Amino acid sequence: MMSAAETLVSRLKALQCHFTWDLDLSRSLLSRCRDNLLDIGTDNGNRWLGHIYNLRGFIQYKLGSNEDAQSFFNKATKAFNTMRNADVGPWLVVNYGNLAWLHHHLGDQAESEAYLSKVDDLNTKYPSPSQEELHPEIYAEKAYTLMTFNGDINLVADYFQRAIEMQPDMVEWNSWHVLALLYASNYCSTGLDDDIFKKMRIAQEQDPENLYLAAHFLCQRADRRESVEDEARELATKVLRSPVGSYSGLKPLLWVYRTYISDDEAIDLAEEALKNHPDERYLKRRAALCYQKRLLHNKSPPTKSMIDRAVSLHQEVIALYPDSPLMRKIDLAAIYARTSHDGQAKAEQIYQELLKSDLEPPGQQVLFNCYAKYFHFQKQDCKMSIRYHMEVAKIQHQSFFRKDSIKVLKKIRDKGRDRMCGEIREFLANLQEP
């Protein structure tokens, strides 16, 4: 017969919440996700605010800050009830589960029991419409969580689909379902099919105030050779008036500007947003990347003032994101490498410092992949480039960067022109999959 403590743990393990969803997260990923969640913003119109606070609470717990975790979980409770205009409902099942686990870890078993009882009451009062499925509110929150943590995007789309089938009136679920389908298509060689494109159009009609969705839909229309310049400028006006945050639509809109209008107009738009909110780190990050794209991919030579502004913004962004500096330092190195001989020396110094840093395997893959490309494009050293692509592939962690390095190696092997083709062929033949 189980003791009271064993019974409590058994009940906790049966909960549907962040503590039981097997979120195997590295510290670097936790820090990066925390930065991303901070950049979303917390304006009251954000329909995902409760989910965001739940995630921030879980991240703070994983990073060792129980007090902050409890504060965010409590904010999540209030945000959910405010958004749903009710004091109680099934949207609190995950939140109360998180609080039950947190109080258990804090040693307050009575409070943990109290939240377990609240979860039981909610499950009894608001059962799932389908006995074979989780409640749609749980599916939606689980999908949002996996989406934020770069989980299986196909699973994300499936969870949103299940939630929508049981509760089709939730507009934001449908909007994020089509966004998940869009993200999944990015990893598909055939790209976005017509069915998903139609779903995006319908979702935007149903959720016209969602500028993030509108900007992504504009990207897809531009890819299909539609003329979107006038609509892009109209959308830019709306984005500039909206609360600052990564859901404002600015990021995908800047991509439309860079790809289908001009790099310089993209910079102007980013600078205008930054002028309106000069202290917003997210806007500095977007502006810095616009300058980087202009310097790296535009054939017209940059002015000294443009280079100086790009370097200055990147240095600011690195300081503003102290817990996740890797990619931002690599971006700065890329700018330095394109400027002058002195700049190349600075780029090499950045890479050498990063190579000496204590990175987890995913971070190592990012660094080695970018360093391989640096050797190929900036230093014209194909041998060292190949060596670092091999280092990426050796790391037993599946990622975009590993796939990219393997793709590069296979391309060199298939062309058969490089002196290292034999070594590459043997390396790929013996390569183990994670």
Phi, psi and omega in degrees: 000133183287145175286172179298321180294319179293323178296318179299313181297320179299318178293322178296318181294337181276353182289155170258101180199178184298331182287343183246003185269014175053050179273092183278097191241131174284161179297323180294321178292321177300315180295319180295318179294323177298317177300316181297320179293321176298323182285344178295322183094165185231037178293152187294341179278355181288114185284355178252014187299319178298317179296321180297313179296322176301315180295318180295324176296316180295318179297316179297323176298313182295332179272001173096013181248087183293324181296315177295322180301313181296320179300315181290321177298321178292322176296324178298317179304311181295319182295317178301312184293325177293314181294323181269357178055044179204155182275345182205151180174173184295343177295349181265357183301311181293317181299312178294327176297318177299316181292325177298316179294316183299315180293330174296315179291334177281352180087007179263081186291329179295317179292324176299315177300320181298318179288327174299319178296322178296320178296315178302317180297317179295318180295327178286318184283329183233071180291158177296142177300338178237126182295338183270357186236162170289166175294143182303327178298324180288317178302316182296317181289324178295319178297315181297321179296311180297323179296320180291325183267017179058041178281190180299109186291332177292323176292322177302311180298321179296316180297316178297320180299316179297318179297316182294321181299324181273333183219075189288353184275358182274098186299317183295329177295317181295320179298316181283337174296314180291329175294322176296319177297322177297312180298320180296324181293337179296337180262007181253135184294336182274350179075201184280122180276169185296326182296315179292322178300317178295321178296324177296318180298315180295317181298320180293323178296325180280338185230062190294340181274356181277091184291332178296313177295318181300319180293319178294322179294323177298321176302313182293322178294321178296320178298333179268020174070020173283147176278115187236007186303312182296319179293326178297317180291324177294318178293325179300321178300318179292319181296319180295335180270347185274163178302144181290137177163166184289348175268007181287341182096000184296318183300304179295329179294320177297327176297318177300315179301310183297321188275323189239354176243277173191152176299320183293322177290328175296316178298317180300318180295315179296319180292325178294318177299318181290327177296322180288331182221074190295344183258002183280115184294327180298320179291324176297322178296317180294317179296318180301318181291328176297316177296318180300314180298320179298317183287324187272332189239356179260132185285335180289137185293138179281156175278163178298320181296325178293317179296316180298319179294319179298314180296315181300316180295318180295320178296321176296315182297319177301317180290329182279344177238064188293338183270352179217066188272349192305300185294329182289325175290324176296319177300318179295319178299321180297322178292313179303318185297338182264001189264303186199177176299318178296322178295321178296324177295321178293322178297315180297322179297318178298313180297319181295321177294320179292323179295333179273350184282160183271092183255145172283163184310316178300320178293322177299319179298316178301311183297311182296322179295314180292323179292324176299318180290327176298316178297321184288310188272322184267323185255355181049040179249087185295325182297311180292327177298314179297318180302316183285329173297324176295319179299322177298311185295331181294331184287121186280069176214122182284126182203169176301320185290324176294315178299319181295316180294320178297320178299318179297315180297319179295322179295317178296316179301314185291328178290327174070022184258341185275147180298337183268010184302320179297316179295320179295317180300315179293320180298313182293325180294327181265000185290131179266141176272142180290000000 
